[in-house]
Amino acid sequence: MSGKKKEVRVLDVMKWQDHAACAGRGELFFEDDRPSIVRKAKVICATCSVTDECLTFALTHAEYGVWGGLTANQRRKLKRVHSTYGLAK
């Protein structure tokens, strides 16, 4: 071992997006304040195989809109609960 950390490329980390059910449907996922649009986005999220990765990304990067089946407000509440009770993210 050379003692150097392996550099992780952002493209490798984001590979899960290639499998996202929302690919190409961004117009539905950044309208966090329109309930009818949010419902449509969440229906798509419910069919997705990478919601865990998506949610983790959004929680880590403070994203806006629907990610991992949750709105930004729902994710903030989730983070508060985790912080309050010392739960792992």
Distance bins in CASP14 RR format, pairs under 12 A and 6 or more apart:
PFRMAT RR
TARGET T0000
AUTHOR 0000-0000-0000
RMODE 2
METHOD distances of the structure
MODEL  1
6 12 0 0 0 0 0 1 0 0 0 0 0
7 13 0 0 0 0 0 1 0 0 0 0 0
8 14 0 0 0 0 0 1 0 0 0 0 0
8 15 0 0 0 0 0 1 0 0 0 0 0
9 15 0 0 0 0 1 0 0 0 0 0 0
10 17 0 0 0 0 0 1 0 0 0 0 0
10 57 0 0 0 0 0 1 0 0 0 0 0
10 61 0 0 0 0 0 1 0 0 0 0 0
11 17 0 0 0 0 1 0 0 0 0 0 0
11 18 0 0 0 0 0 1 0 0 0 0 0
12 18 0 0 0 0 0 1 0 0 0 0 0
13 53 0 0 0 0 1 0 0 0 0 0 0
13 56 0 0 0 0 0 1 0 0 0 0 0
13 57 0 0 0 0 1 0 0 0 0 0 0
13 60 0 0 0 0 0 1 0 0 0 0 0
13 61 0 0 0 0 0 1 0 0 0 0 0
14 20 0 0 0 0 0 1 0 0 0 0 0
14 23 0 0 0 0 0 1 0 0 0 0 0
14 50 0 0 0 0 0 1 0 0 0 0 0
14 53 0 0 0 0 1 0 0 0 0 0 0
14 54 0 0 0 0 0 1 0 0 0 0 0
14 56 0 0 0 0 0 1 0 0 0 0 0
14 57 1 0 0 1 0 0 0 0 0 0 0
14 60 0 0 0 0 0 1 0 0 0 0 0
14 61 0 0 0 0 0 1 0 0 0 0 0
15 50 0 0 0 0 1 0 0 0 0 0 0
15 53 0 0 0 0 1 0 0 0 0 0 0
15 57 0 0 0 0 0 1 0 0 0 0 0
16 22 0 0 0 0 0 1 0 0 0 0 0
16 23 0 0 0 0 0 1 0 0 0 0 0
16 48 0 0 0 0 1 0 0 0 0 0 0
16 49 0 0 0 0 1 0 0 0 0 0 0
16 50 1 0 1 0 0 0 0 0 0 0 0
16 51 0 0 0 0 1 0 0 0 0 0 0
16 52 0 0 0 0 1 0 0 0 0 0 0
16 53 1 1 0 0 0 0 0 0 0 0 0
16 54 1 0 0 1 0 0 0 0 0 0 0
16 55 0 0 0 0 0 1 0 0 0 0 0
16 56 0 0 0 0 1 0 0 0 0 0 0
16 57 1 0 0 1 0 0 0 0 0 0 0
16 67 0 0 0 0 0 1 0 0 0 0 0
16 68 0 0 0 0 0 1 0 0 0 0 0
17 23 1 0 0 1 0 0 0 0 0 0 0
17 24 0 0 0 0 0 1 0 0 0 0 0
17 26 0 0 0 0 0 1 0 0 0 0 0
17 29 0 0 0 0 0 1 0 0 0 0 0
17 48 0 0 0 0 0 1 0 0 0 0 0
17 49 0 0 0 0 0 1 0 0 0 0 0
17 50 1 0 0 1 0 0 0 0 0 0 0
17 53 0 0 0 0 1 0 0 0 0 0 0
17 54 1 0 0 1 0 0 0 0 0 0 0
17 57 0 0 0 0 1 0 0 0 0 0 0
17 58 0 0 0 0 0 1 0 0 0 0 0
17 67 0 0 0 0 0 1 0 0 0 0 0
17 68 0 0 0 0 0 1 0 0 0 0 0
18 24 0 0 0 0 0 1 0 0 0 0 0
18 49 0 0 0 0 0 1 0 0 0 0 0
18 50 0 0 0 0 1 0 0 0 0 0 0
18 53 0 0 0 0 0 1 0 0 0 0 0
19 47 0 0 0 0 0 1 0 0 0 0 0
19 48 0 0 0 0 1 0 0 0 0 0 0
19 49 1 0 1 0 0 0 0 0 0 0 0
19 50 1 0 1 0 0 0 0 0 0 0 0
19 51 0 0 0 0 0 1 0 0 0 0 0
19 52 0 0 0 0 0 1 0 0 0 0 0
19 53 0 0 0 0 1 0 0 0 0 0 0
19 54 0 0 0 0 1 0 0 0 0 0 0
20 26 0 0 0 0 0 1 0 0 0 0 0
20 29 0 0 0 0 1 0 0 0 0 0 0
20 41 0 0 0 0 0 1 0 0 0 0 0
20 44 0 0 0 0 1 0 0 0 0 0 0
20 45 0 0 0 0 1 0 0 0 0 0 0
20 47 0 0 0 0 0 1 0 0 0 0 0
20 48 1 0 1 0 0 0 0 0 0 0 0
20 49 0 0 0 0 1 0 0 0 0 0 0
20 50 1 0 1 0 0 0 0 0 0 0 0
20 51 0 0 0 0 1 0 0 0 0 0 0
20 52 0 0 0 0 0 1 0 0 0 0 0
20 53 0 0 0 0 1 0 0 0 0 0 0
20 54 1 0 0 1 0 0 0 0 0 0 0
20 55 0 0 0 0 0 1 0 0 0 0 0
20 57 0 0 0 0 0 1 0 0 0 0 0
20 66 0 0 0 0 0 1 0 0 0 0 0
20 67 0 0 0 0 1 0 0 0 0 0 0
20 68 0 0 0 0 1 0 0 0 0 0 0
20 69 0 0 0 0 0 1 0 0 0 0 0
21 28 0 0 0 0 0 1 0 0 0 0 0
21 29 0 0 0 0 0 1 0 0 0 0 0
21 41 0 0 0 0 0 1 0 0 0 0 0
21 42 0 0 0 0 0 1 0 0 0 0 0
21 43 0 0 0 0 1 0 0 0 0 0 0
21 44 1 0 1 0 0 0 0 0 0 0 0
21 45 1 0 0 1 0 0 0 0 0 0 0
21 46 0 0 0 0 1 0 0 0 0 0 0
21 47 1 0 1 0 0 0 0 0 0 0 0
21 48 1 1 0 0 0 0 0 0 0 0 0
21 49 1 0 0 1 0 0 0 0 0 0 0
21 50 1 0 0 1 0 0 0 0 0 0 0
21 51 0 0 0 0 1 0 0 0 0 0 0
21 54 0 0 0 0 1 0 0 0 0 0 0
21 66 0 0 0 0 0 1 0 0 0 0 0
21 68 0 0 0 0 0 1 0 0 0 0 0
21 69 0 0 0 0 0 1 0 0 0 0 0
22 28 1 0 0 1 0 0 0 0 0 0 0
22 29 1 0 1 0 0 0 0 0 0 0 0
22 30 0 0 0 0 0 1 0 0 0 0 0
22 40 0 0 0 0 0 1 0 0 0 0 0
22 41 1 0 0 1 0 0 0 0 0 0 0
22 42 0 0 0 0 0 1 0 0 0 0 0
22 43 0 0 0 0 0 1 0 0 0 0 0
22 44 1 0 1 0 0 0 0 0 0 0 0
22 45 1 0 0 1 0 0 0 0 0 0 0
22 46 0 0 0 0 0 1 0 0 0 0 0
22 47 0 0 0 0 1 0 0 0 0 0 0
22 48 1 0 0 1 0 0 0 0 0 0 0
22 49 0 0 0 0 0 1 0 0 0 0 0
22 50 0 0 0 0 1 0 0 0 0 0 0
22 51 0 0 0 0 1 0 0 0 0 0 0
22 54 0 0 0 0 1 0 0 0 0 0 0
22 65 0 0 0 0 0 1 0 0 0 0 0
22 66 0 0 0 0 1 0 0 0 0 0 0
22 67 0 0 0 0 1 0 0 0 0 0 0
22 68 0 0 0 0 1 0 0 0 0 0 0
22 69 0 0 0 0 1 0 0 0 0 0 0
23 29 0 0 0 0 0 1 0 0 0 0 0
23 44 0 0 0 0 1 0 0 0 0 0 0
23 48 0 0 0 0 1 0 0 0 0 0 0
23 49 0 0 0 0 0 1 0 0 0 0 0
23 50 0 0 0 0 0 1 0 0 0 0 0
23 54 0 0 0 0 0 1 0 0 0 0 0
24 44 0 0 0 0 0 1 0 0 0 0 0
25 31 0 0 0 0 0 1 0 0 0 0 0
25 37 0 0 0 0 0 1 0 0 0 0 0
25 40 0 0 0 0 1 0 0 0 0 0 0
25 41 1 0 0 1 0 0 0 0 0 0 0
25 43 0 0 0 0 0 1 0 0 0 0 0
25 44 1 0 0 1 0 0 0 0 0 0 0
25 45 0 0 0 0 0 1 0 0 0 0 0
25 47 0 0 0 0 0 1 0 0 0 0 0
25 48 0 0 0 0 0 1 0 0 0 0 0
25 66 0 0 0 0 0 1 0 0 0 0 0
26 37 0 0 0 0 0 1 0 0 0 0 0
26 40 0 0 0 0 0 1 0 0 0 0 0
26 41 0 0 0 0 1 0 0 0 0 0 0
26 44 0 0 0 0 1 0 0 0 0 0 0
26 64 0 0 0 0 0 1 0 0 0 0 0
26 65 0 0 0 0 1 0 0 0 0 0 0
26 66 0 0 0 0 1 0 0 0 0 0 0
26 67 0 0 0 0 0 1 0 0 0 0 0
27 34 0 0 0 0 0 1 0 0 0 0 0
27 37 0 0 0 0 1 0 0 0 0 0 0
27 40 0 0 0 0 1 0 0 0 0 0 0
27 41 0 0 0 0 1 0 0 0 0 0 0
27 44 0 0 0 0 0 1 0 0 0 0 0
27 65 0 0 0 0 0 1 0 0 0 0 0
27 66 0 0 0 0 0 1 0 0 0 0 0
28 34 0 0 0 0 1 0 0 0 0 0 0
28 36 0 0 0 0 0 1 0 0 0 0 0
28 37 1 0 1 0 0 0 0 0 0 0 0
28 38 0 0 0 0 1 0 0 0 0 0 0
28 39 0 0 0 0 1 0 0 0 0 0 0
28 40 1 0 1 0 0 0 0 0 0 0 0
28 41 1 0 1 0 0 0 0 0 0 0 0
28 42 0 0 0 0 1 0 0 0 0 0 0
28 43 0 0 0 0 1 0 0 0 0 0 0
28 44 1 0 0 1 0 0 0 0 0 0 0
28 45 0 0 0 0 1 0 0 0 0 0 0
28 65 0 0 0 0 1 0 0 0 0 0 0
28 66 1 0 0 1 0 0 0 0 0 0 0
28 67 0 0 0 0 0 1 0 0 0 0 0
28 69 0 0 0 0 0 1 0 0 0 0 0
29 37 0 0 0 0 1 0 0 0 0 0 0
29 38 0 0 0 0 1 0 0 0 0 0 0
29 40 0 0 0 0 1 0 0 0 0 0 0
29 41 1 0 1 0 0 0 0 0 0 0 0
29 42 0 0 0 0 1 0 0 0 0 0 0
29 43 0 0 0 0 0 1 0 0 0 0 0
29 44 0 0 0 0 1 0 0 0 0 0 0
29 45 0 0 0 0 1 0 0 0 0 0 0
29 48 0 0 0 0 0 1 0 0 0 0 0
29 54 0 0 0 0 1 0 0 0 0 0 0
29 58 0 0 0 0 0 1 0 0 0 0 0
29 63 0 0 0 0 1 0 0 0 0 0 0
29 64 0 0 0 0 1 0 0 0 0 0 0
29 65 1 0 1 0 0 0 0 0 0 0 0
29 66 1 0 1 0 0 0 0 0 0 0 0
29 67 1 0 0 1 0 0 0 0 0 0 0
29 68 0 0 0 0 1 0 0 0 0 0 0
29 69 0 0 0 0 1 0 0 0 0 0 0
29 70 0 0 0 0 0 1 0 0 0 0 0
29 71 0 0 0 0 0 1 0 0 0 0 0
29 72 0 0 0 0 0 1 0 0 0 0 0
30 37 0 0 0 0 1 0 0 0 0 0 0
30 38 0 0 0 0 0 1 0 0 0 0 0
30 41 0 0 0 0 1 0 0 0 0 0 0
30 58 0 0 0 0 0 1 0 0 0 0 0
30 63 0 0 0 0 1 0 0 0 0 0 0
30 64 1 0 0 1 0 0 0 0 0 0 0
30 65 1 0 1 0 0 0 0 0 0 0 0
30 66 1 0 0 1 0 0 0 0 0 0 0
30 67 0 0 0 0 1 0 0 0 0 0 0
30 71 0 0 0 0 0 1 0 0 0 0 0
30 72 0 0 0 0 1 0 0 0 0 0 0
31 37 1 1 0 0 0 0 0 0 0 0 0
31 38 1 0 0 1 0 0 0 0 0 0 0
31 39 0 0 0 0 0 1 0 0 0 0 0
31 40 0 0 0 0 1 0 0 0 0 0 0
31 41 1 0 0 1 0 0 0 0 0 0 0
31 42 0 0 0 0 0 1 0 0 0 0 0
31 64 0 0 0 0 1 0 0 0 0 0 0
31 65 1 0 0 1 0 0 0 0 0 0 0
31 66 0 0 0 0 1 0 0 0 0 0 0
31 71 0 0 0 0 1 0 0 0 0 0 0
31 72 0 0 0 0 0 1 0 0 0 0 0
32 38 1 0 0 1 0 0 0 0 0 0 0
32 41 0 0 0 0 1 0 0 0 0 0 0
32 42 0 0 0 0 0 1 0 0 0 0 0
32 58 0 0 0 0 0 1 0 0 0 0 0
32 63 0 0 0 0 1 0 0 0 0 0 0
32 64 1 0 0 1 0 0 0 0 0 0 0
32 65 1 1 0 0 0 0 0 0 0 0 0
32 66 1 0 0 1 0 0 0 0 0 0 0
32 67 0 0 0 0 1 0 0 0 0 0 0
32 69 0 0 0 0 0 1 0 0 0 0 0
32 70 0 0 0 0 0 1 0 0 0 0 0
32 71 1 0 1 0 0 0 0 0 0 0 0
32 72 1 0 1 0 0 0 0 0 0 0 0
32 73 1 0 0 1 0 0 0 0 0 0 0
32 74 0 0 0 0 1 0 0 0 0 0 0
32 75 0 0 0 0 0 1 0 0 0 0 0
32 76 0 0 0 0 0 1 0 0 0 0 0
33 64 0 0 0 0 1 0 0 0 0 0 0
33 65 0 0 0 0 1 0 0 0 0 0 0
33 66 0 0 0 0 0 1 0 0 0 0 0
33 71 0 0 0 0 1 0 0 0 0 0 0
33 72 0 0 0 0 1 0 0 0 0 0 0
33 73 0 0 0 0 1 0 0 0 0 0 0
34 40 0 0 0 0 1 0 0 0 0 0 0
34 41 0 0 0 0 1 0 0 0 0 0 0
34 65 0 0 0 0 0 1 0 0 0 0 0
34 66 0 0 0 0 0 1 0 0 0 0 0
34 71 0 0 0 0 0 1 0 0 0 0 0
35 41 0 0 0 0 0 1 0 0 0 0 0
35 42 0 0 0 0 0 1 0 0 0 0 0
35 66 0 0 0 0 0 1 0 0 0 0 0
35 71 0 0 0 0 1 0 0 0 0 0 0
36 42 0 0 0 0 0 1 0 0 0 0 0
36 43 0 0 0 0 0 1 0 0 0 0 0
37 43 0 0 0 0 0 1 0 0 0 0 0
37 44 0 0 0 0 0 1 0 0 0 0 0
37 65 0 0 0 0 1 0 0 0 0 0 0
37 66 0 0 0 0 1 0 0 0 0 0 0
37 71 0 0 0 0 0 1 0 0 0 0 0
38 44 0 0 0 0 0 1 0 0 0 0 0
38 45 0 0 0 0 0 1 0 0 0 0 0
38 65 0 0 0 0 1 0 0 0 0 0 0
38 66 1 0 1 0 0 0 0 0 0 0 0
38 67 0 0 0 0 0 1 0 0 0 0 0
38 69 0 0 0 0 1 0 0 0 0 0 0
38 70 0 0 0 0 1 0 0 0 0 0 0
38 71 1 0 0 1 0 0 0 0 0 0 0
38 72 0 0 0 0 0 1 0 0 0 0 0
38 73 0 0 0 0 0 1 0 0 0 0 0
38 74 0 0 0 0 1 0 0 0 0 0 0
39 45 0 0 0 0 0 1 0 0 0 0 0
39 46 0 0 0 0 0 1 0 0 0 0 0
39 66 0 0 0 0 1 0 0 0 0 0 0
39 69 0 0 0 0 0 1 0 0 0 0 0
39 71 0 0 0 0 0 1 0 0 0 0 0
40 46 0 0 0 0 0 1 0 0 0 0 0
40 47 0 0 0 0 0 1 0 0 0 0 0
40 66 0 0 0 0 1 0 0 0 0 0 0
40 69 0 0 0 0 0 1 0 0 0 0 0
41 47 0 0 0 0 0 1 0 0 0 0 0
41 48 0 0 0 0 0 1 0 0 0 0 0
41 51 0 0 0 0 0 1 0 0 0 0 0
41 54 0 0 0 0 0 1 0 0 0 0 0
41 65 1 0 0 1 0 0 0 0 0 0 0
41 66 1 0 1 0 0 0 0 0 0 0 0
41 67 0 0 0 0 1 0 0 0 0 0 0
41 68 0 0 0 0 1 0 0 0 0 0 0
41 69 1 0 0 1 0 0 0 0 0 0 0
41 70 0 0 0 0 0 1 0 0 0 0 0
41 71 0 0 0 0 1 0 0 0 0 0 0
42 48 0 0 0 0 0 1 0 0 0 0 0
42 51 0 0 0 0 0 1 0 0 0 0 0
42 65 0 0 0 0 0 1 0 0 0 0 0
42 66 1 0 0 1 0 0 0 0 0 0 0
42 67 0 0 0 0 0 1 0 0 0 0 0
42 68 0 0 0 0 1 0 0 0 0 0 0
42 69 1 0 1 0 0 0 0 0 0 0 0
42 70 0 0 0 0 1 0 0 0 0 0 0
42 71 0 0 0 0 1 0 0 0 0 0 0
42 74 0 0 0 0 0 1 0 0 0 0 0
43 66 0 0 0 0 0 1 0 0 0 0 0
43 69 0 0 0 0 1 0 0 0 0 0 0
44 50 0 0 0 0 0 1 0 0 0 0 0
44 51 0 0 0 0 0 1 0 0 0 0 0
44 54 0 0 0 0 0 1 0 0 0 0 0
44 66 0 0 0 0 1 0 0 0 0 0 0
44 67 0 0 0 0 0 1 0 0 0 0 0
44 68 0 0 0 0 0 1 0 0 0 0 0
44 69 0 0 0 0 1 0 0 0 0 0 0
45 51 1 0 1 0 0 0 0 0 0 0 0
45 52 0 0 0 0 0 1 0 0 0 0 0
45 54 1 0 0 1 0 0 0 0 0 0 0
45 55 0 0 0 0 1 0 0 0 0 0 0
45 58 0 0 0 0 0 1 0 0 0 0 0
45 65 0 0 0 0 0 1 0 0 0 0 0
45 66 1 0 0 1 0 0 0 0 0 0 0
45 67 0 0 0 0 1 0 0 0 0 0 0
45 68 1 0 1 0 0 0 0 0 0 0 0
45 69 1 1 0 0 0 0 0 0 0 0 0
45 70 0 0 0 0 1 0 0 0 0 0 0
45 71 0 0 0 0 0 1 0 0 0 0 0
45 74 0 0 0 0 0 1 0 0 0 0 0
46 66 0 0 0 0 0 1 0 0 0 0 0
46 68 0 0 0 0 1 0 0 0 0 0 0
46 69 1 0 0 1 0 0 0 0 0 0 0
46 70 0 0 0 0 0 1 0 0 0 0 0
47 68 0 0 0 0 0 1 0 0 0 0 0
47 69 0 0 0 0 0 1 0 0 0 0 0
48 54 1 0 0 1 0 0 0 0 0 0 0
48 55 0 0 0 0 0 1 0 0 0 0 0
48 66 0 0 0 0 0 1 0 0 0 0 0
48 67 0 0 0 0 0 1 0 0 0 0 0
48 68 1 0 0 1 0 0 0 0 0 0 0
48 69 0 0 0 0 1 0 0 0 0 0 0
49 68 0 0 0 0 0 1 0 0 0 0 0
50 56 0 0 0 0 1 0 0 0 0 0 0
50 57 0 0 0 0 1 0 0 0 0 0 0
50 58 0 0 0 0 0 1 0 0 0 0 0
50 67 0 0 0 0 0 1 0 0 0 0 0
50 68 0 0 0 0 1 0 0 0 0 0 0
50 69 0 0 0 0 0 1 0 0 0 0 0
51 57 0 0 0 0 0 1 0 0 0 0 0
51 58 0 0 0 0 0 1 0 0 0 0 0
51 66 0 0 0 0 0 1 0 0 0 0 0
51 67 0 0 0 0 1 0 0 0 0 0 0
51 68 1 0 1 0 0 0 0 0 0 0 0
51 69 1 0 0 1 0 0 0 0 0 0 0
51 70 0 0 0 0 1 0 0 0 0 0 0
52 58 0 0 0 0 0 1 0 0 0 0 0
52 59 0 0 0 0 0 1 0 0 0 0 0
52 67 0 0 0 0 0 1 0 0 0 0 0
52 68 1 0 0 1 0 0 0 0 0 0 0
52 69 0 0 0 0 0 1 0 0 0 0 0
52 70 0 0 0 0 0 1 0 0 0 0 0
52 89 0 0 0 0 0 1 0 0 0 0 0
53 59 0 0 0 0 0 1 0 0 0 0 0
53 60 0 0 0 0 0 1 0 0 0 0 0
53 67 0 0 0 0 0 1 0 0 0 0 0
53 68 0 0 0 0 1 0 0 0 0 0 0
54 60 0 0 0 0 0 1 0 0 0 0 0
54 61 0 0 0 0 0 1 0 0 0 0 0
54 63 0 0 0 0 1 0 0 0 0 0 0
54 65 0 0 0 0 0 1 0 0 0 0 0
54 66 0 0 0 0 1 0 0 0 0 0 0
54 67 1 0 1 0 0 0 0 0 0 0 0
54 68 1 0 1 0 0 0 0 0 0 0 0
54 69 1 0 0 1 0 0 0 0 0 0 0
54 70 0 0 0 0 1 0 0 0 0 0 0
54 75 0 0 0 0 0 1 0 0 0 0 0
55 61 0 0 0 0 0 1 0 0 0 0 0
55 63 0 0 0 0 1 0 0 0 0 0 0
55 65 0 0 0 0 0 1 0 0 0 0 0
55 66 0 0 0 0 0 1 0 0 0 0 0
55 67 1 0 0 1 0 0 0 0 0 0 0
55 68 1 1 0 0 0 0 0 0 0 0 0
55 69 1 0 0 1 0 0 0 0 0 0 0
55 70 1 0 0 1 0 0 0 0 0 0 0
55 71 0 0 0 0 0 1 0 0 0 0 0
55 72 0 0 0 0 0 1 0 0 0 0 0
55 74 0 0 0 0 1 0 0 0 0 0 0
55 75 1 0 0 1 0 0 0 0 0 0 0
55 78 0 0 0 0 1 0 0 0 0 0 0
55 79 0 0 0 0 0 1 0 0 0 0 0
55 89 0 0 0 0 1 0 0 0 0 0 0
56 63 0 0 0 0 0 1 0 0 0 0 0
56 67 0 0 0 0 1 0 0 0 0 0 0
56 68 0 0 0 0 1 0 0 0 0 0 0
56 70 0 0 0 0 0 1 0 0 0 0 0
56 75 0 0 0 0 0 1 0 0 0 0 0
56 78 0 0 0 0 0 1 0 0 0 0 0
56 79 0 0 0 0 0 1 0 0 0 0 0
56 88 0 0 0 0 0 1 0 0 0 0 0
56 89 1 0 0 1 0 0 0 0 0 0 0
57 63 1 0 0 1 0 0 0 0 0 0 0
57 67 1 0 0 1 0 0 0 0 0 0 0
57 68 0 0 0 0 1 0 0 0 0 0 0
57 70 0 0 0 0 0 1 0 0 0 0 0
57 75 0 0 0 0 0 1 0 0 0 0 0
57 89 0 0 0 0 0 1 0 0 0 0 0
58 64 0 0 0 0 1 0 0 0 0 0 0
58 65 0 0 0 0 1 0 0 0 0 0 0
58 66 0 0 0 0 1 0 0 0 0 0 0
58 67 1 1 0 0 0 0 0 0 0 0 0
58 68 1 0 0 1 0 0 0 0 0 0 0
58 69 0 0 0 0 1 0 0 0 0 0 0
58 70 1 0 0 1 0 0 0 0 0 0 0
58 71 0 0 0 0 1 0 0 0 0 0 0
58 72 0 0 0 0 1 0 0 0 0 0 0
58 74 0 0 0 0 0 1 0 0 0 0 0
58 75 1 0 1 0 0 0 0 0 0 0 0
58 76 0 0 0 0 0 1 0 0 0 0 0
58 78 0 0 0 0 0 1 0 0 0 0 0
58 79 0 0 0 0 0 1 0 0 0 0 0
58 89 0 0 0 0 0 1 0 0 0 0 0
59 67 0 0 0 0 1 0 0 0 0 0 0
59 68 0 0 0 0 1 0 0 0 0 0 0
59 69 0 0 0 0 0 1 0 0 0 0 0
59 70 0 0 0 0 1 0 0 0 0 0 0
59 72 0 0 0 0 0 1 0 0 0 0 0
59 74 0 0 0 0 0 1 0 0 0 0 0
59 75 1 0 1 0 0 0 0 0 0 0 0
59 76 0 0 0 0 1 0 0 0 0 0 0
59 77 0 0 0 0 0 1 0 0 0 0 0
59 78 1 0 0 1 0 0 0 0 0 0 0
59 79 1 0 0 1 0 0 0 0 0 0 0
59 80 0 0 0 0 0 1 0 0 0 0 0
59 81 0 0 0 0 0 1 0 0 0 0 0
59 82 0 0 0 0 1 0 0 0 0 0 0
59 83 0 0 0 0 0 1 0 0 0 0 0
59 88 0 0 0 0 0 1 0 0 0 0 0
59 89 1 0 0 1 0 0 0 0 0 0 0
60 67 0 0 0 0 0 1 0 0 0 0 0
60 75 0 0 0 0 0 1 0 0 0 0 0
60 79 0 0 0 0 0 1 0 0 0 0 0
60 89 0 0 0 0 1 0 0 0 0 0 0
61 67 0 0 0 0 1 0 0 0 0 0 0
61 72 0 0 0 0 0 1 0 0 0 0 0
61 75 0 0 0 0 0 1 0 0 0 0 0
62 72 0 0 0 0 1 0 0 0 0 0 0
62 75 0 0 0 0 1 0 0 0 0 0 0
62 76 0 0 0 0 1 0 0 0 0 0 0
62 79 0 0 0 0 1 0 0 0 0 0 0
63 69 0 0 0 0 0 1 0 0 0 0 0
63 70 0 0 0 0 0 1 0 0 0 0 0
63 71 0 0 0 0 0 1 0 0 0 0 0
63 72 1 0 0 1 0 0 0 0 0 0 0
63 75 0 0 0 0 1 0 0 0 0 0 0
63 76 0 0 0 0 0 1 0 0 0 0 0
64 70 0 0 0 0 0 1 0 0 0 0 0
64 71 0 0 0 0 1 0 0 0 0 0 0
64 72 1 0 1 0 0 0 0 0 0 0 0
64 73 0 0 0 0 0 1 0 0 0 0 0
64 75 0 0 0 0 1 0 0 0 0 0 0
64 76 0 0 0 0 0 1 0 0 0 0 0
65 71 1 0 0 1 0 0 0 0 0 0 0
65 72 1 0 1 0 0 0 0 0 0 0 0
65 73 0 0 0 0 1 0 0 0 0 0 0
65 74 0 0 0 0 1 0 0 0 0 0 0
65 75 0 0 0 0 1 0 0 0 0 0 0
65 76 0 0 0 0 0 1 0 0 0 0 0
66 72 0 0 0 0 1 0 0 0 0 0 0
66 73 0 0 0 0 0 1 0 0 0 0 0
66 74 0 0 0 0 1 0 0 0 0 0 0
66 75 0 0 0 0 1 0 0 0 0 0 0
67 74 0 0 0 0 1 0 0 0 0 0 0
67 75 1 0 0 1 0 0 0 0 0 0 0
67 78 0 0 0 0 0 1 0 0 0 0 0
68 74 0 0 0 0 1 0 0 0 0 0 0
68 75 0 0 0 0 1 0 0 0 0 0 0
68 78 0 0 0 0 0 1 0 0 0 0 0
69 75 0 0 0 0 1 0 0 0 0 0 0
69 78 0 0 0 0 0 1 0 0 0 0 0
70 76 0 0 0 0 1 0 0 0 0 0 0
70 77 0 0 0 0 1 0 0 0 0 0 0
70 78 1 0 0 1 0 0 0 0 0 0 0
70 79 0 0 0 0 0 1 0 0 0 0 0
71 77 0 0 0 0 1 0 0 0 0 0 0
71 78 0 0 0 0 0 1 0 0 0 0 0
72 78 0 0 0 0 0 1 0 0 0 0 0
72 79 0 0 0 0 0 1 0 0 0 0 0
73 79 0 0 0 0 0 1 0 0 0 0 0
73 80 0 0 0 0 0 1 0 0 0 0 0
74 80 0 0 0 0 0 1 0 0 0 0 0
74 81 0 0 0 0 0 1 0 0 0 0 0
75 81 0 0 0 0 0 1 0 0 0 0 0
75 82 0 0 0 0 0 1 0 0 0 0 0
75 89 0 0 0 0 0 1 0 0 0 0 0
76 82 0 0 0 0 0 1 0 0 0 0 0
76 83 0 0 0 0 0 1 0 0 0 0 0
77 83 0 0 0 0 0 1 0 0 0 0 0
77 84 0 0 0 0 0 1 0 0 0 0 0
78 84 0 0 0 0 0 1 0 0 0 0 0
78 85 0 0 0 0 0 1 0 0 0 0 0
78 87 0 0 0 0 1 0 0 0 0 0 0
78 89 0 0 0 0 1 0 0 0 0 0 0
79 85 0 0 0 0 0 1 0 0 0 0 0
79 86 0 0 0 0 0 1 0 0 0 0 0
79 87 0 0 0 0 1 0 0 0 0 0 0
79 88 0 0 0 0 0 1 0 0 0 0 0
79 89 1 0 0 1 0 0 0 0 0 0 0
80 86 0 0 0 0 0 1 0 0 0 0 0
80 87 0 0 0 0 0 1 0 0 0 0 0
80 89 0 0 0 0 0 1 0 0 0 0 0
81 87 1 0 0 1 0 0 0 0 0 0 0
81 88 0 0 0 0 0 1 0 0 0 0 0
81 89 0 0 0 0 0 1 0 0 0 0 0
82 88 1 0 0 1 0 0 0 0 0 0 0
82 89 1 0 1 0 0 0 0 0 0 0 0
83 89 0 0 0 0 1 0 0 0 0 0 0
END
